[in-house]
Amino acid sequence: LTVMGTAGSGKSRLASEFVTGIEEKAVTIEGRCLPYGDGITFWPVAEAVRQLAGIELDDPLEIARSKLEGLLRGAEESGLLFDRVAAATGLADASVGMQETFWAIRRLLEQVARERPLVVIFDDLQWAESALLDLLDYLLRSCRDAPILVLCLARSDLLEERSEWAARLPNATTLHLPPLADSEIGLLI
């Protein structure tokens, strides 16, 4: 599900209320796209993985890697999966191909969703780099047997980058959230 609207229209608030309503039933993780910086392509994925593994920003590298290993313990091909996810999230100094990265992220999410349904929220998707959008497209096409909801929050600027965003994907919906009218704002206040 992609929720599109102007800045301040309530996309994040809507997502927050949704998460509050399902927090006992599903695992929820979130990653936010950054508007600028170096090495930000998979920043939202790294944020989400840190949440799943319980990794704090100030954890030493070895502790962070240990927590990721713990998350992947018992997964099929856990060693290979660890190497790929660690590389994609900055926990390893390795270069991994894009398809291998996509595979690893998909397998990680499917692994988590085997225990409980998973909701993955990507906020400010209008700032996403092309490779992240490609990853999301891949996930939406290939994660069919796992209870995973990908919730994307974006301004309509996303359509300038990807005019066909989610248009041809099965089970994908875009919700346009218009700003409140003045009378609705008055009622809300």
Summary of the structure (lengths in Angstrom):
residues: 189
radius of gyration: 17.2
end to end distance: 28.6
largest distance: 57.1
contacts: 543
relative contact order: 0.21
helix: 48%
strand: 13%
